[in-house]
Every structure is written in C-alpha cells, then in structure tokens.
Amino acid sequence: MRSFTLRWAFACVALNACTTNFTGYHLEPDESAGGAPASGGKGQVGGDSAANGGRSTGAQSDGGDGGDSRDRGSAGTSDTGAAGAAGSEAIDSSPPRSCIGLASTCGADQATSCCASTSLPGGSYNRSNRVEAPATLSAFALDAYEISVGRFRNFLAVYLQNMTAAGAGKNPNNLGSDSGWDTAWNDKLPTNANALSTALQCESGTFTAAAGTNENLPVTCINWYEAFAFCVWDGGRLPTEAEWNYAAAGGAEERAYPWGTALPNDSYAVFCPGSCGKMQRVGSRAPGNGKWGQSDLVGNAWEWALDVFVNPYPQTSCVNCANTAATSASLRVFRGASSGNEASYLLSATRNSRAPSDHNGFIGARCARNPPAP
C-alpha cells in the first residue's frame, strides 16, 4: 500500500471514529531490522506516509515489570503482574503551579495529583530499539500524566506572550547545546489569552472555553511553542526525545510497549478500535503504565518532545543528547500515538514530526523536571 492517507481512510470508514487528519505528519523511513506485530496479525509496523513515503518502525523487545504512579510515587502491575518499579524515586516537593487549586482527581484511582512525577535513574539504552543509536542519560524526572485541560487552564489564566524568560527550560544535563527558550519564539505564541484560548479549540481538540467535563482529559491543540512555555511556567521543561523514549522503553529493557511485550488492548492504552478518536482521563489505563509509573506514554494524545526531527538520528552515540539545531523549516518531534491511531502506532519506538507552530487535536505534551538533589 503506497498511500498512507488512503490506508487510514479505509480504516476510518470501518471504525467510524479514528482521525484522518495526518496533514504534516512525517513518519520515519523503515530502517530497522524488523517490526513488531500489531493487532490483526500485521507484521509490518506503521503505514506509508504521504509526506515522505516512510514508515513508523520499531523492533519487538522483551518487557519487564511496570509501575503505576501514586501521587509522586510508583507501584503497580504490568502484563506479568509484577509489582513496583525498581529504581524510581518519588518526588516530594510543593505542587507545580498548574495544580494549585486543583483537586487530586487524576490516575486510575481518580485520587492522584494531576502533577504527580517520578524520578528516573540514569542509564544507557538504544534509541528506538536501534543498536546503531545508543544513548546514555543522567537521572531526570518525568510527569506521570499528560498535561490536562485543567492544568493548562491555570496557565491560560496568567498567560502573556512574553512571559517566558530567555534561556528558561534548559536541560541541566545538556547545558552545552541546550540554550533553552529563545525570545524570538515569543512571536510564535498567541498575542494574548483570548487568542490562545481560540487556538486551543481546534478541530477534535479537548479544550473548552469554559471549565466543564473535559478538565481531566489531556489538553490537545497545543503547539510546540505553547507546550514549551507551559512546562517552563510549571517549573519544568520539555523532555528530550531521548528522555521520552527512555521512559517509554523502560530504559535498557527496550520494551516494545511501555507495559512490556503484550499486544495492545483497551486496558493498556486509549487507541483504535477501543475508545477510538475519544480522549480519556489521563492515567485511566494503569495496566499500560511504563516502568517508572508514567501513564499514557502511548495512546490518548501524542506528546511533543524538545528535539528537531532528523532521520536517522544525527548522533550515532550520545550522552544526554538532543537535536536542537533548528532552521525556519525544521520539524519538531512528537511521540506516543493517540486515541485516533491503531495498535501499530503504539510501539515505544514510533517517531513522528510536525511543524512546531501547528495545532492538532490529537497532540498534547507532558513535562520533564529536574530530579531532587541527592
């Protein structure tokens, strides 16, 4: 099948819910040794991209035990039923700004802070399960949940176009090449809160002008600049692509899926067919949590990462790396698949990209944070 768009058009006729809005998506070419099987018996991962003729790829890997975040801690089960998440450390600090005044209503128990976060130990692994792309990371922290509508609403209440300081949001493990926020990006942001609210109400988006029943859904229709500015305001930063992938793959375990090796079903992730096209509460699929307790690493909403998209990876071997060399034509990485995608996109190895100024109803974000001082 040569047409990515046509393939999805047929799928959506059958499912009558999944998204056909893949304008601007750029899936990486298939350069891996092999793909993991998806549901329905498919051996090849992903679909042909109308933009570049490439495929989303990922190799099958062994899984391990998973974890479910519990208000800045981690415990839970995986497909093997093992409890806990070895090496994770709860972060006990004052709540980020976005959760001030918000009740603890996130997670599978609907009683966890929507700003729960855990610390991930440093380690080495192969990015996107590719032996030719090893990386070593220092310890970092990553939010358990995607940014919710309610959290972003608190940001909107104080939003100013020039609120983000130059250099803010740097990765402390990569100060040599990460320059943080560039004030030239201020012009890429909506001019005021009303303009941002309008942008957030794009097609298939979850944000509503007034607070309602969507407050615990992942916020979508945020572009890369808005996601970056939010995370900085909230005391964090955008995760690098290497950090995001490390969390989703369980580090050196290089899991095929965040929960392990079991093929996706509706208990693990929000995707098609299951809840096809309909975002669910953040953290509602606890059996699908990653090794260190992060929920919805695949499914529900795609998630922006810091990096400029380049394929293959620009560094063959790297330490705390991120590709930050941007031009006016650069695309930014987003990962993790959405409620509008089928099972073949839920691999921890799947990469995707889009123009950073684009608003899309299936793309959101989660924030990384600095780990607590030893």
C-alpha positions as CSV (number, residue, x, y, z in Angstrom):
1,M,0.0,0.0,0.0
2,R,1.6,3.2,-1.1
3,S,-0.8,5.8,0.2
4,F,-0.8,6.4,4.0
5,T,-3.9,8.6,3.7
6,L,-5.8,6.1,1.7
7,R,-5.0,3.3,4.2
8,W,-6.3,5.3,7.0
9,A,-9.4,6.4,5.1
10,F,-10.4,2.8,4.7
11,A,-9.7,2.1,8.4
12,C,-11.8,5.0,9.5
13,V,-14.7,4.0,7.3
14,A,-14.7,0.7,9.2
15,L,-14.2,2.2,12.6
16,N,-16.1,5.4,12.0
17,A,-14.1,7.3,14.6
18,C,-10.4,7.4,14.0
19,T,-8.7,10.5,12.7
20,T,-7.8,11.1,9.0
21,N,-6.1,14.4,9.8
22,F,-2.5,13.5,9.2
23,T,-1.6,16.6,7.3
24,G,2.0,17.5,8.1
25,Y,2.9,14.1,9.7
26,H,6.3,12.8,8.8
27,L,6.9,9.2,9.8
28,E,10.4,8.0,9.7
29,P,11.5,5.6,7.0
30,D,11.7,1.9,7.8
31,E,15.4,1.3,8.6
32,S,15.1,-1.1,11.5
33,A,15.9,-4.8,11.3
34,G,12.2,-5.7,11.8
35,G,8.9,-4.5,13.1
36,A,6.8,-5.8,16.0
37,P,3.5,-7.3,15.1
38,A,0.4,-5.2,15.6
39,S,-3.1,-6.3,16.3
40,G,-4.9,-8.0,13.5
41,G,-1.8,-10.0,12.6
42,K,0.1,-7.3,10.9
43,G,3.9,-7.9,10.7
44,Q,4.9,-4.5,9.4
45,V,4.6,-1.6,11.8
46,G,3.0,1.7,10.8
47,G,1.8,2.9,7.5
48,D,3.1,4.6,4.4
49,S,3.4,8.4,4.8
50,A,2.1,10.6,2.0
51,A,4.7,13.2,3.1
52,N,7.8,11.1,2.6
53,G,6.9,7.6,1.7
54,G,8.3,6.3,5.0
55,R,7.1,4.0,7.7
56,S,6.9,4.2,11.5
57,T,9.1,1.4,12.9
58,G,10.1,-0.5,16.0
59,A,11.6,-3.8,16.9
60,Q,10.0,-6.2,19.3
61,S,11.8,-6.4,22.7
62,D,11.5,-8.1,26.0
63,G,9.4,-6.4,28.6
64,G,9.5,-6.2,32.3
65,D,7.5,-5.1,35.3
66,G,5.6,-1.9,35.1
67,G,4.6,0.8,37.6
68,D,1.5,2.9,38.4
69,S,2.1,6.4,39.8
70,R,0.6,7.1,43.2
71,D,0.9,10.8,44.0
72,R,4.6,11.2,43.2
73,G,5.4,7.6,43.9
74,S,5.2,4.4,41.9
75,A,3.7,1.0,42.4
76,G,1.5,-1.2,40.2
77,T,1.4,-4.0,37.8
78,S,2.5,-4.9,34.3
79,D,1.5,-7.6,31.8
80,T,3.5,-10.0,34.0
81,G,1.7,-8.9,37.2
82,A,4.9,-7.9,39.0
83,A,4.6,-5.0,41.4
84,G,6.7,-1.9,41.7
85,A,9.1,0.0,39.6
86,A,12.7,-0.6,40.5
87,G,14.8,2.5,40.7
88,S,12.1,5.0,40.7
89,E,12.0,7.7,43.3
90,A,9.0,9.7,44.4
91,I,9.4,13.5,44.2
92,D,8.1,15.2,47.2
93,S,8.0,18.9,46.7
94,S,5.5,21.7,46.5
95,P,3.0,21.2,43.7
96,P,3.8,22.7,40.3
97,R,1.8,25.9,39.6
98,S,-0.6,24.2,37.3
99,C,-2.0,22.1,40.1
100,I,-2.5,24.9,42.6
101,G,-6.2,24.8,43.5
102,L,-6.9,21.6,41.6
103,A,-8.2,18.6,43.4
104,S,-6.3,15.3,43.2
105,T,-8.5,13.6,40.7
106,C,-6.2,12.0,38.1
107,G,-5.0,8.4,37.6
108,A,-6.9,5.2,37.7
109,D,-8.0,5.8,41.2
110,Q,-9.1,9.4,40.4
111,A,-7.5,10.5,43.6
112,T,-3.9,11.2,42.5
113,S,-2.4,14.6,41.9
114,C,-2.5,15.5,38.2
115,C,1.1,16.8,38.7
116,A,2.4,13.5,40.0
117,S,6.0,12.9,38.9
118,T,8.7,10.3,39.4
119,S,12.5,10.4,39.1
120,L,14.1,8.1,36.5
121,P,17.6,6.8,37.2
122,G,20.2,7.4,34.6
123,G,21.2,4.6,32.2
124,S,22.1,3.5,28.7
125,Y,19.8,2.1,26.0
126,N,19.3,2.0,22.3
127,R,17.1,4.8,21.0
128,S,14.0,3.5,19.2
129,N,15.4,0.0,19.9
130,R,18.2,0.6,17.3
131,V,21.6,-0.8,18.0
132,E,23.2,1.9,15.9
133,A,21.7,4.7,18.1
134,P,22.9,4.1,21.7
135,A,22.4,6.8,24.3
136,T,23.3,7.4,27.9
137,L,21.2,9.6,30.1
138,S,21.6,11.2,33.5
139,A,18.8,11.0,36.0
140,F,15.8,13.1,35.3
141,A,12.1,13.3,36.4
142,L,9.1,13.0,34.2
143,D,5.5,13.7,34.9
144,A,3.2,10.7,35.4
145,Y,0.5,12.3,33.3
146,E,0.0,14.2,30.1
147,I,-0.9,17.9,30.7
148,S,-4.6,18.0,31.5
149,V,-7.1,20.6,30.3
150,G,-7.5,21.8,33.9
151,R,-3.8,22.3,34.4
152,F,-3.5,24.2,31.1
153,R,-6.5,26.4,32.1
154,N,-4.5,27.6,35.1
155,F,-1.7,28.6,32.7
156,L,-4.1,30.4,30.4
157,A,-5.3,32.5,33.4
158,V,-1.9,34.1,33.7
159,Y,-0.7,33.8,30.1
160,L,1.3,36.6,28.5
161,Q,3.0,36.4,25.1
162,N,6.4,37.4,26.6
163,M,6.2,35.6,29.9
164,T,9.0,33.1,29.2
165,A,12.5,34.4,30.0
166,A,15.4,33.9,27.7
167,G,17.2,30.6,28.4
168,A,14.4,29.2,30.5
169,G,13.7,25.5,30.3
170,K,17.3,24.4,29.7
171,N,18.2,20.7,30.4
172,P,20.7,20.9,33.2
173,N,22.3,17.7,31.9
174,N,22.9,19.2,28.4
175,L,23.9,22.8,29.0
176,G,26.5,22.7,26.3
177,S,24.0,22.6,23.4
178,D,20.6,23.3,25.0
179,S,20.1,27.1,25.0
180,G,16.6,27.0,26.5
181,W,13.8,29.4,25.4
182,D,14.7,31.8,22.6
183,T,12.8,35.1,22.9
184,A,12.5,35.1,19.1
185,W,9.9,32.4,19.7
186,N,7.6,34.9,21.6
187,D,6.3,36.0,18.2
188,K,5.3,32.4,17.5
189,L,2.9,32.5,20.5
190,P,-0.7,33.8,20.5
191,T,-0.7,37.5,21.3
192,N,-3.0,37.2,24.4
193,A,-5.0,34.7,26.4
194,N,-8.1,35.1,24.2
195,A,-6.1,34.2,21.1
196,L,-4.6,31.2,22.9
197,S,-8.0,30.0,24.0
198,T,-9.2,30.2,20.4
199,A,-6.2,28.3,19.1
200,L,-6.8,25.6,21.7
201,Q,-10.3,25.0,20.3
202,C,-9.1,23.4,17.1
203,E,-10.8,20.5,15.4
204,S,-11.0,17.4,17.6
205,G,-9.4,19.3,20.5
206,T,-10.2,18.7,24.1
207,F,-10.1,22.3,25.4
208,T,-13.3,24.2,26.1
209,A,-13.8,27.9,26.6
210,A,-15.4,27.3,30.0
211,A,-14.5,24.6,32.5
212,G,-16.6,21.5,32.1
213,T,-16.3,17.7,31.9
214,N,-13.1,17.7,30.0
215,E,-10.8,19.0,32.7
216,N,-9.0,15.7,33.3
217,L,-8.6,14.9,29.6
218,P,-5.2,15.5,28.1
219,V,-5.1,19.0,26.6
220,T,-4.6,18.9,22.8
221,C,-4.3,21.6,20.1
222,I,-1.2,23.0,21.9
223,N,1.7,23.6,19.5
224,W,5.3,23.0,20.4
225,Y,6.0,26.6,21.5
226,E,2.9,26.6,23.8
227,A,3.9,23.3,25.3
228,F,7.5,24.6,25.9
229,A,6.2,27.8,27.5
230,F,3.7,25.9,29.7
231,C,6.4,23.4,31.0
232,V,8.7,26.3,31.9
233,W,6.0,28.2,33.7
234,D,5.1,25.0,35.6
235,G,8.7,24.6,36.8
236,G,9.7,22.0,34.3
237,R,10.8,21.7,30.6
238,L,10.0,19.7,27.5
239,P,11.6,16.2,27.7
240,T,14.2,15.5,25.1
241,E,13.3,12.8,22.6
242,A,15.9,10.5,24.2
243,E,14.4,11.0,27.6
244,W,10.9,10.4,26.4
245,N,11.9,7.2,24.6
246,Y,13.9,6.0,27.6
247,A,10.8,6.2,29.8
248,A,8.6,4.6,27.2
249,A,11.1,1.7,26.6
250,G,11.8,1.1,30.2
251,G,15.4,2.1,29.7
252,A,17.8,-0.8,28.9
253,E,14.8,-3.2,28.8
254,E,13.9,-1.6,25.5
255,R,10.3,-2.7,25.8
256,A,8.2,-2.9,22.6
257,Y,5.4,-1.2,24.5
258,P,5.6,0.8,27.8
259,W,4.0,-2.1,29.7
260,G,6.1,-4.9,28.1
261,T,5.5,-7.3,25.3
262,A,1.8,-8.0,25.4
263,L,0.0,-6.8,22.3
264,P,-2.2,-3.6,22.9
265,N,-5.7,-3.8,24.1
266,D,-8.1,-1.3,25.6
267,S,-6.9,-1.9,29.2
268,Y,-3.4,-0.8,28.2
269,A,-4.0,2.3,26.1
270,V,-6.5,4.6,24.5
271,F,-6.5,3.9,20.7
272,C,-8.4,2.5,17.8
273,P,-10.6,0.5,17.9
274,G,-11.3,0.6,21.8
275,S,-12.0,4.3,22.6
276,C,-11.2,5.3,19.0
277,G,-10.9,9.0,18.5
278,K,-12.1,9.9,22.0
279,M,-9.6,11.1,24.6
280,Q,-10.0,9.6,28.1
281,R,-9.0,10.8,31.5
282,V,-5.2,11.0,31.9
283,G,-4.0,7.9,33.7
284,S,-7.1,5.8,33.1
285,R,-5.2,2.9,31.7
286,A,-2.9,1.9,34.7
287,P,-2.1,-1.6,33.4
288,G,-0.4,0.2,30.5
289,N,1.9,2.3,32.6
290,G,5.6,2.4,32.0
291,K,8.4,1.0,34.2
292,W,8.6,4.2,36.2
293,G,4.9,4.9,36.6
294,Q,4.2,7.2,33.6
295,S,0.7,6.7,32.1
296,D,-0.5,7.2,28.5
297,L,3.0,7.1,27.1
298,V,1.3,5.6,24.1
299,G,-2.2,6.3,23.1
300,N,-4.6,9.1,24.3
301,A,-2.5,12.1,23.0
302,W,0.7,12.3,21.0
303,E,3.3,14.2,23.0
304,W,5.8,16.9,21.9
305,A,9.5,16.5,22.6
306,L,12.2,19.1,22.5
307,D,14.1,17.8,19.5
308,V,14.2,18.9,15.9
309,F,13.3,15.9,13.8
310,V,16.1,14.3,11.8
311,N,16.1,10.8,10.4
312,P,18.3,8.8,11.0
313,Y,19.3,10.2,14.4
314,P,22.1,12.8,13.9
315,Q,24.2,11.3,16.7
316,T,25.2,7.7,16.4
317,S,26.2,7.6,20.0
318,C,25.5,10.3,22.6
319,V,25.3,11.3,26.2
320,N,22.3,13.4,27.3
321,C,21.7,14.3,23.7
322,A,19.1,16.4,22.0
323,N,19.0,17.7,18.4
324,T,18.4,21.4,18.9
325,A,19.8,22.7,15.6
326,A,16.7,24.3,14.1
327,T,16.0,26.3,10.9
328,S,12.9,28.0,9.8
329,A,11.9,24.8,8.0
330,S,12.6,22.5,10.9
331,L,10.0,20.0,12.2
332,R,9.8,19.0,15.8
333,V,9.4,15.5,17.2
334,F,6.3,14.2,18.8
335,R,5.8,10.7,20.0
336,G,3.4,8.2,21.6
337,A,0.4,7.8,19.3
338,S,-3.1,9.0,20.1
339,S,-6.7,7.9,20.5
340,G,-7.1,8.2,16.8
341,N,-4.4,5.7,15.9
342,E,-4.4,1.9,15.5
343,A,-2.3,-0.5,17.5
344,S,0.7,-0.5,15.1
345,Y,1.5,3.1,16.3
346,L,1.7,2.2,20.0
347,L,5.3,1.0,19.9
348,S,7.7,2.8,22.2
349,A,9.9,3.2,19.1
350,T,7.5,5.1,16.9
351,R,8.7,8.6,15.9
352,N,6.7,11.4,14.3
353,S,7.2,15.1,13.4
354,R,5.2,18.2,12.6
355,A,5.8,21.9,12.2
356,P,6.2,23.4,15.7
357,S,3.5,26.1,15.0
358,D,0.8,23.6,14.2
359,H,-2.2,23.0,16.4
360,N,-3.6,19.5,16.1
361,G,-6.5,17.9,18.0
362,F,-4.5,14.7,18.8
363,I,-1.2,16.3,20.0
364,G,-0.5,17.3,23.6
365,A,2.5,17.1,25.9
366,R,3.9,16.1,29.3
367,C,6.7,17.9,31.2
368,A,10.2,16.7,32.3
369,R,11.7,18.0,35.5
370,N,15.0,18.1,37.3
371,P,15.3,15.3,39.8
372,P,15.6,16.1,43.5
373,A,19.0,17.0,44.8
374,P,20.9,14.0,46.4
